[in-house]
Amino acid sequence: MQAFNHLDKADTFQVDRAVGEADPNDYDALMLPGGVANPDQLRMSPEAVAFVKAFFEAGKPVAAICHAPWTLVEADVVRGRTLTSWPSLQTDIRNAGGTWVDEEVCTDQGLVTSRKPDDLPAFCAKMVEEFAEGRHAAQASSV
């Protein structure tokens, strides 16, 4: 897998399995990283979008930072939710039926979102808390 630092290529990493081979039932939670390139690629992958949607359908906690909510928009899981992101996504989120807020970290029914790298301490703390809580019945019922 090719990592990026913004739009510049960074390190490469071996993966255990491609998203098309992964079973959402094998995972307890999902964290979607930010940046521009990764979420833009993920939202164009039907396998990745289905994988993300499966976490919401099962009520499993999900965390997304920066541009990662693009994939949530594509998975049609932001309708009726309040979330934050990199500011340029606010129109996409609103058009998908979500409520966008400009906050360091936002939690809504097991979904944790943050805006940018400066928000990482608050994002990581809230993500760990939500992941430890596990499934959220309200999250599954809202999809």
C-alpha positions as CSV (number, residue, x, y, z in Angstrom):
1,M,0.0,0.0,0.0
2,Q,1.3,3.4,-0.9
3,A,1.0,6.1,1.9
4,F,1.0,9.8,1.1
5,N,2.0,12.9,3.0
6,H,-0.6,15.2,1.6
7,L,-0.1,14.6,-2.2
8,D,3.5,13.5,-2.0
9,K,4.3,9.8,-1.9
10,A,5.5,8.6,1.5
11,D,6.2,5.1,2.8
12,T,4.8,1.8,1.5
13,F,3.3,-0.9,3.7
14,Q,2.4,-4.5,3.4
15,V,-1.3,-5.2,4.1
16,D,-2.8,-8.4,5.5
17,R,-5.6,-8.4,3.0
18,A,-7.3,-6.1,0.5
19,V,-10.6,-4.5,1.4
20,G,-12.4,-6.7,-1.2
21,E,-11.1,-9.8,0.7
22,A,-11.8,-8.4,4.2
23,D,-14.9,-9.4,6.1
24,P,-16.4,-6.6,8.3
25,N,-17.6,-9.3,10.7
26,D,-13.9,-9.9,11.6
27,Y,-13.5,-6.4,13.0
28,D,-14.9,-4.5,16.0
29,A,-14.4,-0.9,14.8
30,L,-13.1,1.1,11.9
31,M,-10.8,4.1,11.7
32,L,-10.7,6.0,8.4
33,P,-7.6,8.2,8.0
34,G,-7.7,11.6,6.4
35,G,-5.7,13.3,3.7
36,V,-7.1,14.2,0.3
37,A,-5.9,11.3,-1.9
38,N,-6.8,8.3,0.3
39,P,-10.5,9.1,1.0
40,D,-10.9,10.2,-2.7
41,Q,-9.7,6.8,-3.8
42,L,-11.7,4.9,-1.2
43,R,-15.0,6.5,-2.1
44,M,-14.5,5.3,-5.7
45,S,-14.1,1.7,-4.6
46,P,-17.4,-0.2,-4.4
47,E,-15.8,-2.8,-2.1
48,A,-14.5,-0.1,0.3
49,V,-17.8,1.7,0.4
50,A,-19.7,-1.6,1.1
51,F,-17.1,-2.4,3.8
52,V,-17.7,1.0,5.5
53,K,-21.5,0.7,5.3
54,A,-21.4,-2.7,6.9
55,F,-19.9,-1.2,10.1
56,F,-22.8,1.2,10.3
57,E,-25.4,-1.5,9.6
58,A,-23.9,-3.6,12.5
59,G,-23.8,-0.6,14.9
60,K,-20.0,-0.8,15.2
61,P,-18.1,2.3,16.0
62,V,-16.4,4.3,13.2
63,A,-13.9,7.1,13.4
64,A,-13.0,9.5,10.5
65,I,-10.8,12.5,10.3
66,C,-10.1,15.3,7.8
67,H,-11.3,14.3,4.3
68,A,-12.3,10.7,5.4
69,P,-16.0,11.6,5.7
70,W,-16.1,11.6,1.9
71,T,-16.2,7.8,2.1
72,L,-19.1,8.1,4.6
73,V,-21.0,10.4,2.2
74,E,-20.5,7.8,-0.6
75,A,-21.7,5.0,1.8
76,D,-24.8,7.1,2.5
77,V,-24.4,6.9,6.3
78,V,-24.3,10.6,7.2
79,R,-28.0,11.3,6.8
80,G,-29.4,12.5,10.1
81,R,-26.0,12.7,11.8
82,T,-23.9,15.5,13.1
83,L,-20.2,15.4,12.2
84,T,-17.2,17.5,11.4
85,S,-14.4,17.3,8.8
86,W,-12.0,19.3,6.9
87,P,-14.0,22.5,6.2
88,S,-14.2,22.0,2.4
89,L,-16.4,18.9,2.9
90,Q,-19.2,20.7,4.7
91,T,-21.3,21.2,1.6
92,D,-20.9,17.5,0.7
93,I,-22.0,16.5,4.2
94,R,-25.0,18.8,4.2
95,N,-26.0,17.6,0.7
96,A,-25.9,14.0,2.0
97,G,-28.3,14.9,4.8
98,G,-25.8,15.4,7.6
99,T,-25.3,18.4,9.9
100,W,-21.7,19.8,9.7
101,V,-20.2,21.5,12.8
102,D,-16.8,23.2,13.2
103,E,-15.6,21.4,16.3
104,E,-12.3,19.7,17.4
105,V,-14.1,16.4,17.8
106,C,-17.7,15.3,17.3
107,T,-19.4,12.1,18.4
108,D,-22.8,11.0,17.1
109,Q,-24.1,7.4,17.8
110,G,-20.7,5.8,17.7
111,L,-19.3,7.9,14.9
112,V,-16.3,10.0,15.9
113,T,-15.1,12.8,13.5
114,S,-12.4,15.5,13.6
115,R,-11.3,18.2,11.3
116,K,-7.5,18.1,11.0
117,P,-4.2,16.9,12.3
118,D,-4.2,19.5,15.1
119,D,-7.3,17.7,16.4
120,L,-5.5,14.3,16.7
121,P,-5.2,14.3,20.6
122,A,-8.9,14.9,21.1
123,F,-9.8,12.6,18.2
124,C,-7.7,9.7,19.4
125,A,-9.0,10.0,23.0
126,K,-12.6,10.0,21.9
127,M,-12.0,7.2,19.3
128,V,-10.5,4.9,22.0
129,E,-13.5,5.7,24.3
130,E,-16.1,4.9,21.6
131,F,-14.2,1.8,20.4
132,A,-14.1,0.5,24.0
133,E,-17.8,1.0,24.3
134,G,-18.4,-1.2,21.3
135,R,-21.6,-1.5,19.3
136,H,-24.2,1.3,19.3
137,A,-27.8,0.2,18.7
138,A,-28.8,3.7,17.7
139,Q,-26.1,3.7,14.9
140,A,-27.5,0.5,13.3
141,S,-31.0,1.8,13.5
142,S,-30.2,5.0,11.7
143,V,-28.8,3.4,8.5
